Amino acid sequence: MKKAEISDHATALEFLYGLQIFGANFGLDNTRKLAALLGNPQGKLRFIHVAGTNGKGSTCAMLESIYRTAGLRVGLFTSPHLISFRERIQVNRQLIPEADLIRLVKEIQPLLKQFPADNHLTLFEVVTVMALKYFAEQKCDLVIWETGLGGRLDATNIVTPLASVITNIAFDHEQWLGNTLEKIAAEKAGIIKLGVPVVTAAGQPEVLAVIEQVARQNHSPLEIVNPERLARTLAPPMLGEHQKLNAAIALATVEVLKNAIPVNAETIGAGLANVNWPGRLQLIQKPNGQKILLDGAHNLAGATALGAALKQDFPGVRPLLIFGALGDKNWPAICRLLAPLADQFLTVPVASERTTDANALAEAFRSANPKAVVAVKTNLSEALKACKDEPFVVITGSLYLIGEALELLVISPAATDERGLNEWTAPKKSR
């Protein structure tokens, strides 16, 4: 890794890019050590820790909006970012300023010399501690704290939260979290702490059994959000029935914490009404009347939710669907789920070394829907030009692709391409 002096935003990003060679890591020791070297900033903060397969980001956004509307100063830590790396660390929905990002990188860089060369910190570990330091400096009243991968050995798990939230459990990242729902649930349930209340909407009996066991072992009260609660849930301004379930999770969490952080019903309603979370069933209408729906359906559960949302919110509409996926996802099964939703498909590579070949995606769609018109495009820009006269377009798959779409549609242009900072390699063994 280059030891360039950190002097501006570009060199700070260069330093962060340099950490990618150390891959990802399952283990908490290094994160704890780095946090200790910075005075354990997590000890000055209150957290809601959110894990789960899908819906983490949306649930975090809803919780953030509710508590910010209540007058709290709220930190938000999420990943991956769609466009700017600074999206990962926000206070009251303001991205961490470039000057603070540069300063924190400069402060952390020399501390990494205290770690042996064969046990170097990863990008996610460094950014996790950077966020803790920034939130403490900003004197946040509450931090909405999303896990990266898994939970038990995720770098974010060095905190003791006010509540632990597990949105749901489905198949994703099986090569690292386990090839059964029970194994995945055990990793996610690793965020449960002694005596800290737990909120979950996981519904499968085998998954609930795991979460209930871990909660019982930790003497943690468990709140199970079931579908019946949906009828009483304030609906967020987001498409999709699954977002109502995410809202129910957020409301249950607020209810569980009502003694620690009281929020009245009017404030909760206003917070939900103003929630903003780009790239998840986000509908864009262009000046020519064309509608473009962006959704990061990057796993089987996400593709199922997208299909349900199209059926419910756009009945009878047959969109043109643009799709790109990463190679470590179960893209053949995702293509089979998406294939009945449209009559026209454009497949594209994702701007990542881990992309699935667009030709392979096209073959998967042709196999699942032989009557469909399927074409391969060299990139998303070419795909958008090819469908400029289509009335309704869905762009889905990798969140990397959604971030690229947001830039191309000039919704959130960025000065530099920072999506590459989402890249990571297989986790190392726990340490």
Beta strands, then each sheet from edge to edge (+ up, - down):
strand 1: 24-25
strand 2: 47-51
strand 3: 74-77
strand 4: 89-91
strand 5: 94-95
strand 6: 142-146
strand 7: 163-166
strand 8: 198-200
strand 9: 222-224
strand 10: 282-285
strand 11: 291-295
strand 12: 320-324
strand 13: 344-347
strand 14: 373-376
strand 15: 392-397
strand 16: 427-428
sheet 1: 1+ 16+
sheet 2: 5+ 4- 3+ 6+ 2+ 7+ 8+ 9+
sheet 3: 10+ 11- 15- 12- 13- 14-
end
